[in-house]
Amino acid sequence: MAAAFTVSVLFLLSYLTYHYHAGTTRFTGQGWIRPVYFSILISHTVLAALVPFLALVTLFRAVKEQFPRHRRIARWTLPIWLYVSVTGVVVYLILYHLYPPA
């Protein structure tokens, strides 16, 4: 878990650094895919902002051996973390491969 947390933090730092320097990429898709893409993107972004806090609390409770409290929050942290991980890949594929920037 510590390794997964560390890798996630490194990814987040590299992602934020890249987008700070590279800026944003406009979505070029039209029609039905547009609301689908933005629904996925918005849910991904909102939950991605929560994941670091959830992960820190979950990890802290495990380190402090507060296992009942750890399990209660881990039941929420894991599915949210997995959703954010999968939708991040989906957003990337839609944005850069299915509807590449002009």
Secondary structure as the mmCIF struct_conf table of DSSP 4:
data_model
#
loop_
_struct_conf.conf_type_id
_struct_conf.id
_struct_conf.beg_label_comp_id
_struct_conf.beg_label_asym_id
_struct_conf.beg_label_seq_id
_struct_conf.end_label_comp_id
_struct_conf.end_label_asym_id
_struct_conf.end_label_seq_id
HELX_RH_AL_P HELX_RH_AL_P1 ALA A 2 ALA A 22
TURN_TY1_P TURN_TY1_P1 GLY A 31 TRP A 32
HELX_RH_AL_P HELX_RH_AL_P2 ILE A 33 VAL A 63
TURN_TY1_P TURN_TY1_P2 LYS A 64 GLU A 65
HELX_RH_AL_P HELX_RH_AL_P3 PHE A 67 LEU A 93
HELX_RH_PI_P HELX_RH_PI_P1 ILE A 94 LEU A 98
BEND BEND1 TYR A 99 TYR A 99
#
